[in-house]
Amino acid sequence: MASFNYAPLASTSGRLLQEFGRQVKLRRKGIANYDPTTSKDVSGSTPTEVSVYMAFFDFGEGVREERGNLVEVGDKRALMDPKVEPKSEDQVVDKDGTVWSIVSIGKVAPGLTTVLYRLHLRHG
């Protein structure tokens, strides 16, 4: 049986998000440095930021739950370019400085190719 090549579809989704979405920063916490003499994490855990494209949407009326998490007033749904894999502890920093926490992550991946990510975001 022939398999389908999803790579062009992933490329198309990234291109569409660049055209119709907006560029934001995905902020990832830095790795803390552990000092065994003091038994504490020491400074130097600078977060890193990566530019990604996302399209933001409001949750529809009546939507109360998304992937097992309650939807709160002000929550957003976002579609994200598949070039960078988000982690639940990452934050999304919008152009206006608004910081969003990631509540949940969904991956659209037919076959083994990730086409895009679906994020549930919460302000703060």
Secondary structure as GFF3:
##gff-version 3
##sequence-region A 1 124
A	DSSP	alpha_helix	7	20	.	.	.	ID=ss1
A	DSSP	beta_strand	22	28	.	.	.	ID=ss2
A	DSSP	beta_strand	33	35	.	.	.	ID=ss3
A	DSSP	beta_strand	40	42	.	.	.	ID=ss4
A	DSSP	beta_strand	48	58	.	.	.	ID=ss5
A	DSSP	beta_strand	65	66	.	.	.	ID=ss6
A	DSSP	beta_strand	69	70	.	.	.	ID=ss7
A	DSSP	beta_strand	76	80	.	.	.	ID=ss8
A	DSSP	beta_strand	91	93	.	.	.	ID=ss9
A	DSSP	beta_strand	99	108	.	.	.	ID=ss10
A	DSSP	beta_strand	116	123	.	.	.	ID=ss11
###
